[in-house]
């Protein structure tokens, strides 16, 4: 894939603010510039960014309906009502259910949890789930990471005498469900200062409010932050503002004293002795928790995350690891099939979107396949399969394009849909697929910007190898945790050369292990370029080239850095 390199300009005002930060904080000009790019313009803001404080979390009672939600939960506990914690089957949903269940369970025993089956019930609140609640004598359901569109289901529950508290972060429709309380900072009448919480984050704020109201000290909530960090990283919500505070302290919890269930997952991922980062959650921990809902049932993930016995947790962790292996095999096969279909599509070069339907595809993996297609073809993608007599599927988007709006534009063709900017779920009658494909393409073509149709690498700063010293690396570490809104900085160095020892590596010789020098210093820098072995012939010609990269700690040599090469181009 050809990447366009985008060098972010800096205005004279930003330059001035950056110089001020450099003087006040004693950091390098490059790092001053990185802070300015993140909207941090004063030394006070920089200090809270580098050392996020739990004291800076917002008052949970600023959220609409929070007082009503806490009052209803207190009433349920006072009257010994049975409470059901209900959540979606993905990472965000299962961590949210585990968090709320674990916290309330410390003070109250008449409580249960429920995760719908992806295949028999589908996404969100189901009639079957409500029937289960009615049969088991439930008076209050707390629903997490879904429920904002469940108008009919929550009306049905109300008729059965069951109240609902909705904790969600997906975009609501104009009509809200008849729940007792709706905690969602994306409501049109929102009063909460931060709108990017994950579903699990909303559950945490609810528990924070409950604790405040009942005189439970905040330190009792800290052990739950490991689950919040897993949800924030996996659900790809911005890691700035309140999410940064939650993730920063959640990672500290994961690395110092993770819950038994997470400890088991860390163990099966082979991460036991390693300092766990956001990318370990995104690529190793999250997919395993997700695999449970994709292949079997999301309830097994909650069983693991709430487990108190390490041996039992390890057994469950190994089972979930097996689901992940199955998921990987399905993912590989389906992605190959999808790529084959796309290459056969007529007029692919002129299309701005991809919509694929295959009734034999596994419902649990279509979201991953949609992600793969957006990565390869750089177009919003919808992948659909057959469930009974319906086409159900997942949509994924490219940077800056709101796929939820594109789907909403076709809502008259759909039986249900939900989601946010970059990811959504939808279902429709099978006969509507061709018309949906046409209308979706029409909307995307009209609204996507030219620069959103190819991969762009945003370069934060141009530097020389001499700039990369121990202090620079140590200051750069303070920018952790990285994620949307605070992406890992990408640097560019011009006119670098092979030291003479670079070589292709990997099972299929697909990566390059690099040893590089530039013409400004004697530093030999180690680097790895994943999947870029096609560049090796040029590198070996001894001609100079430009690289853009992030700076990582070398996992084999502590204290040393390694460049993770994003792209290589012949020097201009």
C-alpha positions in Angstrom: 0.0 0.0 0.0 1.3 3.5 -0.9 1.3 5.8 2.1 1.1 9.5 1.9 3.3 11.2 4.5 1.6 14.2 6.0 3.9 16.6 7.9 1.8 18.5 10.5 2.6 22.2 10.2 3.1 24.3 13.3 1.8 27.9 13.5 4.0 30.8 14.9 1.6 31.0 18.0 2.1 27.2 18.6 5.9 27.6 18.2 5.9 30.3 20.8 3.7 28.2 23.3 6.0 25.2 22.6 9.1 27.3 23.4 7.5 28.4 26.7 6.8 24.7 27.6 10.4 23.7 26.8 11.7 26.5 29.1 9.3 25.7 32.0 9.5 21.9 31.9 13.1 21.4 30.8 12.2 19.1 27.9 13.5 19.0 24.3 11.8 21.2 21.7 10.5 18.1 19.9 8.6 17.1 23.0 7.3 20.6 23.5 5.9 20.4 20.0 4.2 17.0 20.7 2.4 18.5 23.7 1.1 21.5 21.6 -0.2 19.0 19.0 -2.2 17.4 21.7 -3.8 20.7 22.7 -1.6 21.0 25.9 -0.4 24.6 26.1 0.5 25.3 29.7 2.9 23.8 32.2 0.0 23.0 34.5 -1.9 21.1 31.8 1.4 19.3 30.9 1.9 18.2 34.5 -1.7 16.7 34.7 -1.1 15.1 31.3 2.1 13.4 32.5 0.8 12.5 35.9 -3.0 11.9 35.6 -4.7 12.1 39.0 -7.7 10.2 40.1 -8.8 13.4 42.0 -9.3 15.0 38.6 -12.1 12.5 37.6 -15.4 14.3 37.1 -18.2 14.2 39.6 -20.3 11.3 38.4 -23.5 13.2 39.5 -22.9 15.7 36.7 -24.3 13.0 34.4 -28.1 13.1 33.6 -30.1 10.7 35.6 -27.2 9.6 37.9 -29.0 10.6 41.0 -32.1 8.6 39.9 -30.0 5.6 39.0 -28.3 5.6 42.4 -31.6 6.0 44.2 -33.2 3.1 42.3 -30.2 0.8 43.1 -30.4 1.8 46.8 -34.1 1.1 46.8 -33.6 -2.4 45.1 -31.0 -3.3 47.7 -33.2 -2.0 50.6 -36.2 -4.0 49.4 -34.0 -7.1 48.7 -35.0 -7.1 45.1 -33.2 -9.5 42.7 -30.8 -7.5 40.5 -29.6 -8.6 37.0 -26.5 -7.1 35.5 -26.9 -7.4 31.7 -24.3 -6.6 29.0 -23.1 -7.0 25.5 -20.9 -10.0 24.5 -17.8 -8.0 23.4 -14.8 -6.9 25.5 -16.4 -3.6 26.5 -19.7 -5.3 27.5 -18.2 -8.2 29.4 -15.7 -6.1 31.3 -18.6 -3.7 32.2 -20.8 -6.6 33.5 -17.8 -8.0 35.5 -17.0 -4.6 37.0 -20.5 -3.7 38.2 -21.3 -7.2 39.4 -18.0 -7.5 41.3 -18.5 -4.1 43.0 -22.2 -4.6 44.0 -21.6 -8.2 45.1 -19.3 -7.0 47.9 -22.4 -5.4 49.6 -25.3 -7.4 48.3 -25.9 -11.0 47.4 -29.2 -11.2 45.5 -27.6 -10.5 42.2 -26.9 -12.3 38.9 -25.5 -11.5 35.5 -26.6 -12.2 32.0 -24.9 -12.0 28.6 -27.0 -12.6 25.5 -26.0 -15.2 23.0 -24.7 -13.7 19.8 -26.3 -16.4 17.7 -29.6 -17.0 19.3 -30.4 -13.5 20.7 -28.2 -11.1 18.7 -26.9 -7.8 19.9 -28.3 -5.8 22.8 -31.3 -6.4 25.1 -33.3 -9.4 24.0 -36.8 -10.6 24.8 -35.4 -13.9 25.9 -33.1 -12.1 28.4 -36.1 -10.3 29.8 -38.1 -13.6 30.0 -35.2 -15.1 32.0 -35.2 -12.1 34.3 -39.0 -12.4 34.9 -38.7 -16.2 35.5 -35.9 -15.7 38.1 -37.8 -12.9 39.9 -35.7 -10.0 38.9 -37.0 -6.5 39.8 -34.1 -4.4 38.4 -31.9 -4.8 35.3 -28.7 -2.7 34.9 -27.8 -2.9 31.3 -24.3 -2.0 30.1 -22.7 -1.1 26.8 -26.1 -1.5 25.0 -29.8 -0.7 25.6 -29.9 2.8 24.3 -32.1 1.7 21.4 -34.0 -1.1 23.1 -37.4 0.8 23.2 -39.6 -2.2 22.5 -37.7 -4.6 24.8 -37.6 -2.2 27.8 -41.3 -1.4 27.2 -41.9 -5.2 27.4 -39.9 -5.5 30.6 -41.9 -2.6 32.1 -45.1 -4.5 31.4 -43.6 -7.4 33.4 -42.8 -5.1 36.3 -39.1 -5.0 35.7 -37.2 -1.6 35.8 -34.2 -0.8 33.7 -31.1 1.4 34.3 -29.3 1.9 31.0 -25.5 2.5 31.0 -24.5 3.0 27.4 -22.1 5.1 25.2 -23.6 4.4 21.8 -25.4 7.1 19.8 -29.1 7.4 20.9 -32.1 7.8 18.6 -34.5 10.6 19.1 -36.8 8.4 21.1 -35.2 7.0 24.3 -36.3 3.7 25.9 -38.7 4.0 28.9 -36.0 3.1 31.5 -36.0 4.5 35.0 -32.6 6.1 34.3 -30.4 6.5 31.2 -26.7 7.1 31.8 -25.2 8.1 28.4 -23.1 11.2 27.7 -24.1 11.2 24.1 -27.7 12.1 24.9 -29.0 15.2 23.2 -29.6 16.9 26.6 -26.2 15.7 28.0 -24.8 17.6 31.0 -21.6 15.6 31.6 -18.3 17.2 30.6 -16.8 14.2 28.9 -18.5 12.3 26.1 -16.0 9.6 25.2 -16.4 7.1 28.0 -16.4 3.4 27.1 -19.5 1.3 28.2 -17.4 -0.1 31.0 -16.4 3.5 31.9 -20.1 4.5 32.2 -20.5 1.5 34.6 -17.5 2.7 36.6 -19.0 6.2 36.9 -22.3 4.6 38.2 -20.4 2.6 40.8 -18.4 5.8 41.7 -21.7 7.6 42.3 -23.1 4.7 44.3 -20.0 4.6 46.5 -20.1 8.4 47.1 -23.8 8.2 48.0 -23.3 5.4 50.4 -20.1 6.6 52.1 -17.9 3.9 50.5 -14.4 5.2 50.2 -12.9 5.6 46.7 -10.0 3.2 47.3 -12.5 0.4 47.1 -13.1 1.2 43.4 -9.4 1.2 42.4 -9.1 -2.6 42.0 -11.8 -2.3 39.2 -9.7 0.1 37.1 -7.9 -2.8 35.4 -11.2 -3.7 33.7 -11.8 -0.1 32.7 -8.3 0.1 31.0 -9.0 -3.2 29.1 -12.4 -1.8 27.9 -11.0 1.7 26.9 -8.0 0.1 24.9 -10.2 -2.6 23.2 -13.1 -0.3 22.3 -10.9 2.2 20.6 -12.3 5.3 22.4 -10.0 8.3 22.8 -7.3 8.0 25.5 -7.5 11.7 26.5 -9.4 13.5 29.2 -11.1 11.3 31.7 -10.3 8.1 29.7 -6.5 8.9 30.1 -6.8 9.1 33.9 -8.8 5.8 34.0 -6.4 4.0 31.6 -3.3 5.3 33.3 -4.3 4.1 36.7 -5.9 0.9 35.2 -2.6 0.0 33.6 -0.9 0.5 37.0 -3.4 -1.8 38.5 -2.9 -4.5 35.8 0.9 -4.3 36.3 0.8 -4.3 40.1 -2.2 -6.3 41.2 -4.5 -7.5 38.4 -7.7 -9.4 39.3 -7.5 -13.2 39.3 -9.3 -13.5 35.9 -7.1 -11.0 34.2 -4.0 -12.6 35.7 -5.1 -15.9 34.1 -5.4 -14.1 30.7 -2.1 -12.4 31.1 -0.6 -15.8 31.8 -2.1 -17.5 28.7 -0.9 -14.6 26.6 2.7 -15.1 27.8 2.8 -11.6 29.3 3.5 -12.6 32.9 7.0 -10.9 33.3 6.3 -8.0 30.9 5.1 -4.5 31.6 1.7 -4.5 30.0 0.8 -1.6 27.7 -2.2 -0.5 25.7 -1.0 -2.4 22.6 -0.7 -5.6 24.7 -4.4 -5.2 25.6 -5.4 -4.4 21.9 -3.5 -7.3 20.3 -3.4 -10.0 23.0 -5.7 -9.6 26.0 -8.8 -8.0 24.3 -9.0 -10.5 21.4 -9.0 -13.4 23.8 -11.9 -11.9 25.9 -13.7 -11.2 22.7 -13.2 -14.7 21.3 -15.5 -16.1 24.0 -18.5 -14.2 22.6 -17.5 -14.7 19.0 -17.0 -18.5 19.2 -19.1 -19.7 22.2 -20.8 -17.3 24.6 -19.7 -14.0 26.2 -20.9 -15.2 29.6 -17.8 -17.4 29.8 -15.7 -14.2 29.6 -17.6 -12.8 32.6 -17.3 -16.1 34.5 -13.5 -15.7 34.0 -13.3 -12.0 34.8 -15.2 -12.5 38.1 -13.4 -15.8 39.1 -11.7 -15.6 42.5 -9.8 -18.9 42.4 -6.5 -18.8 40.3 -6.6 -22.5 39.3 -10.2 -22.3 38.1 -9.3 -19.0 36.3 -6.4 -20.6 34.5 -8.6 -23.4 33.3 -11.1 -20.9 32.0 -8.3 -18.8 30.5 -7.0 -21.8 28.6 -10.5 -22.5 27.3 -10.8 -18.9 26.1 -7.4 -19.2 24.5 -8.7 -22.1 22.5 -11.6 -20.0 21.3 -9.1 -17.5 20.2 -7.2 -20.0 18.1 -10.4 -21.1 16.4 -11.2 -17.4 15.8 -7.8 -16.9 14.2 -8.4 -19.8 11.8 -11.8 -18.6 10.8 -10.5 -15.0 10.5 -7.7 -16.2 8.1 -10.1 -18.3 5.9 -12.8 -15.6 5.7 -10.4 -12.8 5.0 -8.8 -14.7 2.1 -12.3 -15.4 0.7 -13.3 -11.7 1.2 -10.2 -10.5 -0.5 -10.8 -12.8 -3.5 -14.4 -11.5 -3.8 -13.2 -7.9 -3.7 -10.6 -8.4 -6.5 -13.4 -9.8 -8.7 -15.7 -6.8 -8.1 -16.5 -4.8 -11.2 -15.4 -1.2 -11.1 -13.5 -1.5 -7.8 -11.2 1.4 -8.6 -14.3 3.7 -8.8 -16.0 2.5 -5.7 -15.7 4.3 -2.4 -17.1 1.5 -0.2 -17.1 -2.2 0.1 -20.3 -4.3 1.0 -20.0 -8.1 1.0 -22.6 -10.7 1.8 -21.9 -14.4 2.2 -24.5 -16.5 3.9 -21.9 -19.1 5.0 -19.6 -16.8 6.9 -19.3 -17.1 10.7 -21.2 -14.3 12.4 -18.6 -14.0 15.2 -15.8 -13.0 12.9 -17.4 -10.7 10.4 -16.4 -7.5 12.3 -12.7 -8.6 12.1 -13.0 -9.2 8.4 -14.6 -5.8 7.9 -11.6 -4.3 9.8 -9.1 -6.2 7.6 -10.9 -4.9 4.4 -10.7 -1.2 5.5 -7.0 -1.7 6.3 -6.2 -3.2 2.9 -8.5 -1.2 0.5 -8.9 1.9 2.6 -12.6 2.2 2.2 -15.5 1.9 4.7 -16.5 -1.8 4.7 -19.7 -3.7 5.6 -19.5 -7.5 5.9 -22.8 -9.4 6.1 -23.8 -13.0 6.7 -27.1 -14.9 7.1 -28.8 -15.3 10.4 -32.2 -17.2 9.9 -33.9 -15.1 7.2 -31.9 -11.9 7.9 -28.6 -10.5 6.7 -26.7 -9.3 9.8 -23.3 -7.7 9.8 -20.7 -5.3 11.0 -19.3 -2.1 9.5 -15.9 -0.5 10.0 -14.5 2.8 8.8 -11.4 4.7 7.7 -9.9 7.6 9.7 -12.2 10.6 9.8 -15.2 9.1 8.1 -18.4 8.5 10.2 -19.7 5.1 9.1 -22.6 5.3 11.6 -24.1 8.3 9.6 -23.7 6.4 6.3 -25.7 3.5 7.8 -28.3 5.8 9.4 -28.9 7.3 5.9 -30.1 3.8 4.9 -32.2 3.2 8.0 -35.5 2.6 6.2 -33.9 -0.6 4.7 -32.8 -1.9 8.1 -34.5 -3.8 10.9 -31.9 -2.6 13.4 -28.6 -0.8 13.6 -26.3 0.8 16.3 -22.8 1.9 16.9 -20.5 4.9 16.7 -18.2 6.7 14.2 -15.8 3.9 13.3 -17.8 0.7 14.0 -21.4 -0.3 13.8 -23.7 -3.3 13.6 -26.8 -3.7 11.4 -29.4 -6.2 10.1 -31.8 -6.2 7.3 -34.0 -8.5 5.2 -31.8 -10.4 2.7 -33.6 -9.0 -0.3 -32.6 -5.5 0.9 -28.9 -6.2 0.5 -28.5 -5.0 -3.2 -30.4 -1.7 -2.5 -28.4 -1.2 0.7 -25.2 -1.7 -1.2 -26.2 0.9 -3.8 -27.4 3.5 -1.3 -24.5 3.0 1.1 -22.0 3.5 -1.8 -24.0 6.6 -3.0 -23.7 8.2 0.5 -20.1 7.3 1.0 -19.1 8.6 -2.5 -20.9 11.9 -1.8 -19.4 12.5 1.7 -16.0 10.9 1.9 -13.1 13.4 1.4 -10.3 12.6 -1.1 -7.7 12.4 1.7 -9.8 9.7 3.5 -9.5 7.3 0.5 -5.8 6.4 0.9 -3.6 5.7 3.9 -2.0 8.7 5.4 0.9 8.6 7.9 0.7 11.7 10.1 4.3 12.7 11.0 4.6 14.6 14.3 8.2 15.8 13.9 11.3 15.4 11.7 14.3 14.5 13.8 17.9 13.2 13.5 19.3 10.1 15.2 21.4 12.4 17.4 18.2 13.6 19.0 17.3 10.1 20.3 19.1 9.9 23.6 18.3 8.4 27.0 16.6 11.6 28.3 14.5 12.0 25.2 13.3 8.3 25.4 12.5 8.7 29.1 10.5 11.9 28.5 8.7 10.3 25.6 7.6 7.4 27.9 5.7 10.0 30.0 3.3 10.4 27.0 2.0 6.9 27.7 -0.7 5.5 27.6 -1.0 5.9 23.8 -4.2 5.5 21.9 -6.8 7.5 19.8 -6.4 11.2 20.6 -2.9 10.6 21.9 -1.4 8.3 19.2 2.2 7.1 19.5 4.3 9.9 18.0 5.5 9.2 14.5 9.0 10.7 13.6 10.7 11.1 10.3 14.5 11.0 9.6 15.8 11.9 6.1 18.8 10.5 4.4 19.5 7.3 6.4 21.7 4.4 5.2 22.0 0.7 5.8 25.0 0.1 8.2 25.6 -2.9 6.1 24.0 -5.5 8.4 20.3 -5.1 7.6 18.6 -8.4 6.6 15.2 -10.0 6.0 13.7 -12.1 8.8 10.5 -13.9 9.6 9.0 -17.2 8.8 8.2 -16.1 5.2 11.1 -13.6 5.0 8.5 -10.8 5.1 10.1 -8.4 7.7 13.4 -6.4 7.6 15.7 -6.2 10.7 17.5 -2.9 10.2 20.7 -1.4 11.4 20.8 2.2 10.2 23.0 5.4 10.4 22.2 8.9 9.3 24.8 11.5 8.2 24.5 13.7 11.3 25.8 11.4 14.0 27.7 8.1 14.6 24.7 6.5 16.2 23.7 3.1 14.8 20.0 2.6 15.3 18.2 -0.8 15.4 14.9 -1.0 13.7 12.2 -3.5 12.5 10.0 -3.0 9.4 7.1 -5.5 9.6 5.8 -6.7 6.3 8.1 -4.4 4.2 10.7 -6.8 2.8 10.0 -5.5 -0.7 12.2 -2.5 0.2 15.3 -4.6 1.0 16.7 -4.5 -2.5 16.8 -0.6 -2.5 18.2 -0.5 1.0 21.1 -2.7 -0.1 22.1 -0.4 -3.0 23.8 1.9 -0.4 21.7 4.8 -1.5 20.1 7.0 1.1 16.4 6.7 2.0 13.8 8.4 4.3 12.0 6.5 7.1 9.1 7.3 9.4 8.8 5.4 12.6 7.7 5.2 16.2 10.3 4.7 19.0 9.8 1.5 21.1 11.8 0.0 23.9 13.9 -3.0 22.7 12.2 -6.0 24.3 15.4 -8.0 24.1 17.8 -5.4 25.5 16.5 -3.3 28.4 17.2 0.4 28.2 17.8 0.3 24.5 15.4 1.7 21.9 14.3 0.2 18.6 12.6 2.0 15.7 9.4 0.5 14.5 9.4 1.5 10.9 6.1 2.5 9.5 7.3 3.3 5.9 10.4 3.6 3.8 10.9 5.9 0.7 13.9 6.7 -1.5 15.4 10.0 -0.2 14.0 13.0 -2.0 
